[in-house]
């Protein structure tokens, strides 16, 4: 069967090859009637544009890169899914590149990605979305980028986020409403803006009812299972241990849950445990975790849409969170 070409689409729609190319590349300044004719011809002919041809026809690579450094595979996978869902609409490929923010080769490797793959834009997830060196490199290369959940320098680039402070306040308030007064917090790494935001919400909820946050009840983790377990060991061996633990991620909460089980504590009778994120893990552990639903896939979709629509640097999109109460509290 003869392969359908862009020339066939132009003939069927009564337009020029250049006009068809503009429609396929989502360019502006094409009339609605003309665009509809081209899109109808594309559908009728079942035309599939050549990725290589599109790239050669202009100065776009039709690729975007997700640049991440996150210990949660579930987070990264959901982020990939959301970006892919949005990019498929525009026929754009997604490159996913994990990096180690502590590596001395971080900037060199990122620069190599830009030079060799030539993405049309980059999406940064925490903590790289607040890494000054990474932000400076992208600015110097004049490549469009979008930040997910940034904590500093608002207006530098388009961004998508949830209100971490309010979400953490709501979760802590839930624990207070259950009668808890000695509530511990397992915070995330200090180089994540989300960690500081969730801690701020936790402390604000306590202060709102006249409880001064205690330093010994706040332990820093790494957003992973192991650090949650380590933090719980510290908290549960205090002379006056907490009656509730709010962990800044579901993985850390699951680690705390394991330690509580190992110590023979009944949950939530002896201790309540809550997380943040609503990863699949939150429903798999026993008892299922009370948590904050952070819609990562929606955050990712919106980030990709900001990038592909070439949003203004000061455009911020908030995605709604939700408190999910389960048996662990």
ZAMARGU-4260 file (C-alpha; in steps of 0.2 Angstrom, whole numbers, plus 5000, padded with zeros to 4 digits):
<rodrens>
0) 5000/5000/5000 | 5007/5017/4995 | 5011/5028/5010 | 5001/5044/5012 | 5012/5059/5011
5) 5010/5077/5016 | 5007/5081/4998 | 4992/5070/4998 | 4985/5079/5013 | 4988/5096/5004
10) 4979/5090/4988 | 4964/5082/4998 | 4962/5098/5008 | 4964/5110/4994 | 4979/5119/5003
15) 4997/5120/5001 | 5011/5109/5009 | 5017/5123/5019 | 4999/5126/5026 | 4998/5108/5031
20) 5015/5108/5039 | 5009/5123/5049 | 4993/5114/5055 | 5003/5099/5060 | 5016/5109/5070
25) 5002/5118/5079 | 5008/5135/5073 | 4997/5150/5074 | 4990/5161/5061 | 4980/5147/5052
30) 4962/5151/5050 | 4949/5140/5058 | 4941/5135/5042 | 4958/5130/5034 | 4964/5121/5050
35) 4947/5111/5050 | 4950/5106/5031 | 4967/5100/5034 | 4963/5090/5050 | 4948/5082/5041
40) 4960/5077/5027 | 4972/5070/5039 | 4959/5059/5048 | 4951/5054/5031 | 4968/5048/5024
45) 4974/5041/5041 | 4990/5052/5038 | 5004/5049/5050 | 5018/5062/5049 | 5036/5057/5049
50) 5045/5062/5065 | 5061/5064/5055 | 5053/5074/5042 | 5044/5086/5054 | 5061/5088/5063
55) 5070/5093/5047 | 5056/5104/5041 | 5059/5117/5055 | 5070/5121/5070 | 5060/5109/5082
60) 5065/5092/5088 | 5047/5088/5094 | 5055/5081/5110 | 5053/5087/5128 | 5064/5081/5142
65) 5059/5077/5160 | 5074/5080/5171 | 5071/5072/5188 | 5080/5067/5204 | 5067/5059/5216
70) 5069/5043/5227 | 5051/5038/5223 | 5048/5027/5208 | 5029/5029/5210 | 5032/5048/5208
75) 5043/5047/5193 | 5031/5035/5184 | 5016/5046/5187 | 5026/5061/5181 | 5030/5052/5165
80) 5012/5046/5162 | 5005/5064/5164 | 5018/5072/5153 | 5016/5058/5140 | 4997/5060/5140
85) 4999/5079/5136 | 5013/5077/5123 | 5004/5063/5113 | 4991/5076/5109 | 5004/5086/5100
90) 5014/5072/5093 | 5029/5076/5104 | 5041/5063/5112 | 5046/5062/5130 | 5064/5059/5136
95) 5066/5055/5154 | 5083/5058/5161 | 5086/5055/5180 | 5101/5064/5188 | 5110/5064/5204
100) 5109/5082/5211 | 5125/5078/5221 | 5135/5073/5206 | 5149/5084/5201 | 5144/5079/5183
105) 5126/5086/5185 | 5128/5102/5174 | 5139/5093/5161 | 5127/5079/5159 | 5112/5091/5158
110) 5122/5102/5145 | 5126/5086/5135 | 5107/5081/5135 | 5103/5098/5128 | 5117/5097/5115
115) 5114/5080/5109 | 5095/5078/5110 | 5090/5096/5107 | 5074/5095/5116 | 5061/5109/5113
120) 5059/5111/5132 | 5063/5104/5149 | 5052/5100/5164 | 5060/5100/5181 | 5054/5091/5196
125) 5060/5095/5214 | 5073/5097/5220 | 5080/5102/5203 | 5066/5114/5200 | 5075/5125/5214
130) 5093/5121/5209 | 5101/5138/5206 | 5115/5130/5195 | 5103/5120/5184 | 5091/5136/5182
135) 5106/5146/5177 | 5112/5134/5164 | 5095/5133/5156 | 5094/5152/5156 | 5111/5153/5148
140) 5105/5140/5135 | 5089/5150/5132 | 5079/5134/5132 | 5061/5134/5138 | 5058/5125/5154
145) 5044/5123/5167 | 5046/5119/5185 | 5035/5107/5196 | 5032/5113/5214 | 5046/5126/5215
150) 5049/5135/5231 | 5059/5150/5226 | 5060/5163/5212 | 5042/5164/5207 | 5040/5171/5190
155) 5057/5164/5183 | 5047/5151/5173 | 5030/5144/5172 | 5026/5132/5186 | 5013/5119/5192
160) 5010/5115/5211 | 4999/5110/5225 | 4997/5120/5241 | 5008/5110/5252 | 5006/5122/5267
165) 4987/5121/5267 | 4987/5102/5264 | 4999/5099/5278 | 4989/5110/5290 | 4973/5100/5285
170) 4981/5083/5289 | 4988/5089/5305 | 4971/5097/5310 | 4964/5080/5307 | 4975/5072/5319
175) 4972/5086/5332 | 4953/5083/5329 | 4956/5064/5334 | 4962/5070/5351 | 4981/5070/5348
180) 4992/5083/5355 | 5009/5075/5354 | 5011/5074/5335 | 5028/5071/5327 | 5033/5075/5310
185) 5045/5066/5298 | 5051/5080/5286 | 5058/5077/5269 | 5075/5082/5264 | 5079/5101/5267
190) 5084/5104/5249 | 5066/5101/5244 | 5055/5116/5245 | 5040/5104/5247 | 5048/5098/5264
195) 5049/5116/5271 | 5031/5119/5265 | 5024/5103/5273 | 5033/5107/5289 | 5027/5125/5289
200) 5009/5118/5288 | 5011/5106/5302 | 5018/5119/5313 | 5005/5131/5309 | 4991/5119/5313
205) 4999/5116/5330 | 5001/5134/5334 | 4983/5137/5329 | 4978/5127/5344 | 4991/5134/5356
210) 5004/5120/5354 | 5022/5125/5352 | 5031/5113/5340 | 5045/5103/5349 | 5061/5101/5340
215) 5063/5083/5347 | 5047/5078/5338 | 5053/5084/5321 | 5065/5072/5312 | 5072/5074/5294
220) 5070/5060/5282 | 5074/5057/5264 | 5057/5054/5257 | 5060/5035/5256 | 5055/5020/5266
225) 5072/5017/5275 | 5073/5035/5282 | 5055/5034/5288 | 5059/5018/5298 | 5075/5026/5305
230) 5065/5042/5310 | 5052/5031/5318 | 5065/5022/5329 | 5071/5039/5335 | 5053/5045/5339
235) 5047/5029/5347 | 5062/5028/5359 | 5059/5046/5366 | 5055/5046/5385 | 5038/5053/5380
240) 5035/5046/5362 | 5022/5054/5351 | 5004/5047/5349 | 5004/5052/5331 | 5016/5053/5317
245) 5014/5064/5301 | 5027/5059/5288 | 5030/5070/5273 | 5028/5056/5261 | 5019/5039/5260
250) 5035/5029/5259 | 5042/5037/5275 | 5025/5034/5283 | 5026/5015/5277 | 5043/5014/5285
255) 5036/5021/5302 | 5021/5009/5301 | 5033/4994/5299 | 5043/5000/5315 | 5027/5002/5325
260) 5021/4985/5320 | 5038/4978/5325 | 5036/4986/5342 | 5019/4978/5344 | 5010/4994/5344
265) 4992/4994/5339 | 4987/5006/5325 | 4979/5018/5327 | 4975/5014/5345 | 4992/5016/5352
270) 4999/5027/5338 | 4991/5035/5322 | 5002/5037/5307 | 4999/5047/5291 | 5008/5051/5275
275) 5008/5062/5260 | 5005/5059/5242 | 4992/5045/5241 | 5004/5034/5231 | 4997/5016/5227
280) 5008/5011/5242 | 4996/5020/5254 | 4982/5008/5250 | 4993/4992/5250 | 5000/4994/5268
285) 4990/4988/5283 | 4981/4997/5290 | 4979/5008/5274 | 4987/5026/5276 | 4978/5042/5279
290) 4987/5054/5268 | 4985/5069/5257 | 4981/5065/5238 | 4994/5074/5228 | 4989/5072/5210
295) 5006/5070/5202 | 4999/5064/5185 | 4989/5081/5184 | 5004/5091/5190 | 5014/5083/5176
300) 5000/5085/5163 | 4998/5104/5167 | 5017/5106/5167 | 5018/5098/5149 | 5004/5109/5144
305) 5013/5125/5150 | 5028/5120/5140 | 5019/5116/5124 | 5008/5131/5125 | 5023/5142/5128
310) 5016/5150/5143 | 5022/5166/5151 | 5036/5164/5164 | 5024/5171/5178 | 5010/5158/5174
315) 5007/5147/5189 | 4994/5133/5189 | 4988/5126/5205 | 4982/5108/5206 | 4969/5103/5219
320) 4974/5092/5233 | 4963/5081/5245 | 4964/5074/5262 | 4961/5055/5262 | 4956/5048/5278
325) 4959/5029/5281 | 4961/5017/5295 | 4979/5022/5300 | 4972/5037/5310
</rodrens>
